[in-house]
Amino acid sequence: MKKLILTFALFASLFTTAFAENMFSHRFFEVKLDVPVNLSNNLIALTDIFTEKVVIDLPKIADDMGKDGASFNMDVAPSLNIGIDIPRGLIFGVGIGAEASAGIGLSKDIFEFIGKGNVGKDSVTAKMNNTFADLFAYATVNGGWNGKKLRVNANASAFWALAHVEASDTYVMVYQNEENESLGVKAQLDGKFYSTVDARNDLTNFQALFNETKANLGFDVGADVSYKLFRYLDVGGSARIPIVPSHLTKLSAVNYKYEQEINIMEMMGSKQEGEGSGSGSGEGSSEATEEEEKLEGLTDLLSEPVTLDKAYAIHRPMKLGVSANFHPFGTLLTTNGYIGLGIRHPFATDKAETDTYVEYEIGGRLSLWNILSFEASHSYYDEIFKNELKVALNIRLVEVDAGVSLQSANFAKSFQGAGVGAFVTVCIGF
């Protein structure tokens, strides 16, 4: 009987503690360092590589690939935040950080050619699409209030666009000209590198770098609002709205074109003559010299930076969304959901640069006394599907969160490990 009573008392205390807010659930003052890193593609998954027998099925790769082709993506977003968060009271904080993201896309045509050949086609073209790179630095200040049911936290950020890269019209085309029985190659490399300084000379001049960057800052505002609709349900919304763009005043361009046609019959005839005589004709050296002259521009593709008459304006991505947090068992078990809208390069002068996409997240969290917690989620942010597992250890004064994810621009590939991500968050406070 005594053992039964002790067992009941133990489970009752665990259950009560798990449901109650306790000393581990909230810090009034906090310093937080967050370092997330993500890499992904939609072409090859870990499950394709880590097998007993690796089989590369090129026709299947071509069939499974979406209409937008292959994509390779990365992002890094370290940040440092310091803040106070008083229950039924003031919210205030400051933070700094950086956001680096890049994407490279290849059209589906090249994979159909590799996997299935060019039956019925006179040409095949490999294009680069959705290829970009952005680098931002920012400083932010936030403030708000915790009420009994309502929490409001607004923020304002000054940000600096440090670099932007685009390659909108880059391709390689191989074609057959039946009229003169020739095989041709046409290529174009068209890239633009925007920056605030001359990347070749000014990177060591910190004063010039600081002055130029300071003069070209942008500004955006945001807010997070949540409301306790029921004891077990919170609803909320969040937004980041661009106000003033940052400006990039320098432009270095890459604009290279190459075109060559080879007569198939002449090439085959020259080859047969060469094989029969066992000696060269001497024309090869002049042809090689001609080719070298055509390709000499490749040695220095990036042009000298020029100052733009009208600076290139760029914003950080615009975000709008709503969320719900369902917690019928207190802090023990929580499920959450989010749906929103993201806009990359909003208000861009060239509308082709603006990319609009839906975002969402669903997840669940198991918390043991707010000391040890586990979380699993599936999300789609910035056009990347992500399946993430997180663990957090919180001993009030110090909290360490860590997580790993499988991700990809392709939904199915995101479960197979076509990309990986990881993050570590360290919080110190009381």
Secondary structure as UniProt FT lines:
FT   HELIX           2..19
FT   TURN            23..24
FT   STRAND          29..41
FT   HELIX           46..49
FT   HELIX           58..64
FT   TURN            67..68
FT   STRAND          70..76
FT   STRAND          79..85
FT   TURN            87..88
FT   STRAND          90..106
FT   HELIX           108..116
FT   TURN            119..120
FT   STRAND          123..128
FT   STRAND          132..146
FT   STRAND          150..166
FT   STRAND          170..177
FT   TURN            178..181
FT   STRAND          182..195
FT   TURN            199..201
FT   HELIX           202..204
FT   HELIX           206..214
FT   TURN            215..216
FT   STRAND          218..230
FT   TURN            231..232
FT   STRAND          233..244
FT   STRAND          246..263
FT   HELIX           264..277
FT   HELIX           283..295
FT   HELIX           296..300
FT   STRAND          306..314
FT   STRAND          318..326
FT   TURN            328..331
FT   STRAND          333..344
FT   TURN            346..347
FT   HELIX           351..353
FT   STRAND          355..368
FT   TURN            369..371
FT   STRAND          372..381
FT   TURN            382..383
FT   STRAND          384..394
FT   STRAND          398..408
FT   HELIX           411..414
FT   TURN            415..417
FT   STRAND          420..429
//
